[in-house]
Amino acid sequence: MRRLELIAVEGLPEIELGDDLADLIGSRTNLMAGDRVVVAQKVVSKAEGRTRHLPARTPGAGALRVA
């Protein structure tokens, strides 16, 4: 029987544009052969600079309709 264990990576800083996620995660974990790493899209977007300051955005008609 396979076992699933979820472990959060502790000690990560606030992710910013240009951060090397692999290095940040790898330096704070002891990964072993067969381990899987799952990364939230939010931190990937932050490292890639794909964020928006929402107060500076104006919602379109479709977004207002859904809201």
Secondary structure, DSSP 8 states (H G I E B T S, - for coil): ---------TT-----TT--HHHHHHTT----TT------HHHHHHHHT----GGG----HHHHHH-
